[in-house]
Amino acid sequence: MADATPLPKVEAPLGLRAHLAARRAQLLQRSAELRERLALHAAGLQPAFSAVDTLRGGWRWLRRHPWLPLALGVWWMARRPRRVGALAMLAWRAWRSWQRLPPRWRRRLIDRIKSAPTTIR
């Protein structure tokens, strides 16, 4: 492909050039109109997009400050030790229930979780 010679430029007739320029202008105008229509239709989705942007910003902040959930967890455990015990018991029961599931069902659940689309980036 490196040895290929460039193709010679072919001049289009003036009538064809004018037609192509007019067609290009029409397409640019149509594109601008479609962009405006899309902006009008998408205006209703703006609150949802704003909420998602806010959540993503909060997630990024949390990823930059991982010590905060840890500190809150330690504080919560110090304030409410009885709840921590109840939560630990709940986690233990969930683990035991998971272990009692037939391996075939566990594989299906794991495959389903793995194939689920991830939206957080």
N, C-alpha and C positions, 0 to 999 in steps of 0.2 A: 504494500500500500504506500510505502514511502517513495517508491519509484514512480508513482502515478503522476502524470503531467496534468496541470490544472486545465480545466475546460475553458475554451475561449468564451468571452462574454458576447452574448448575442443581444444586439440592440433591438428593442421592441419598436414597432411603428408608433408614430405620434398618437394616432387614434387609440391604439391599445393602451399606451401609457396614460392617456387622459381617462380612459375608462377604468383602468386599475386604480388610479388616484381617486376618482370619484367613488369607486366601490370601497376603497380603504376609508375614505371619509365617512361613508354611510355606516360601515362596520364600527368605526370609532364612536360615532354618535349613538348607535344602537347599544354598544357596550356601556357607554355612560348612562343611558336611560335605564338599562338593566341593573346597573350598580345602584342607582337611586332607588329603584323599586325594591331591590333586595334590602337596602338600608331601612326603608319604610316598613317592610314586612318583619325585619329582624328587630325592630324597636320594641316589640312586645316581649322578646326574649331577653332584653337587656337586664332586667332584674335578676333573672336566673344566671346569666353570665357573670354579673357582678358578684352574686353569692358564691359562685364556684371560684372566681378569682380570689375572693376573700379567704375561702377555705384553703385554697392552694397556698396563698401567702402565709396563712397560719401554720400550715403543715411544714412549709420551708423553714419558718422561724423555729418551730419545734425541733426540726432536724438539726438546726444549728445550735440548739440549746437542749441537748438530751438530758442534762442533769436535772432540769425542772420537773419532769414527771417522776423521776427517782426521788427528788426531795419532797415532792407532794405525797408520794407513797409512804415515805418514812414518817412524815408528819402525821398522815392519816392513821398509820399503824400505832403511833405513839398516843394519839388522842382516843382512838376507838379500838382497843385491843380485842374486845369481844367480837366486833364485826370482822376483824381479821381472822379470828378463829372460825367464825361461821363461813367466811369466804374460803378459807383453807379446806374446810370440810366439804363445801360444795365442789371445789376443784377436785378433791379426792374422789367424791362420788362420780363426778363426770369421767374421771380417768378410769375408774373401775368399770363403769358402764361401757366405755369405749373398748376396754380389754375384753369384755364379755361378748361384744359383737362378733358374729362369725367373720373370719378373715375375708371372705368374698365381699361382704357388705362394706367392710372397712376399705378394701381396695376400690370399690365403686365410689365411695364418698371421697376418698383421696383423689381419685382421677377426676371427679367432678369439680373438686376445689381447684385442682391444678389447671383444668381447662377453662375455668371462669375468667372472663376478661378482667384485666387489671386497669384501672383508670387513674390511679394515683401515680404520679411520676416524680 
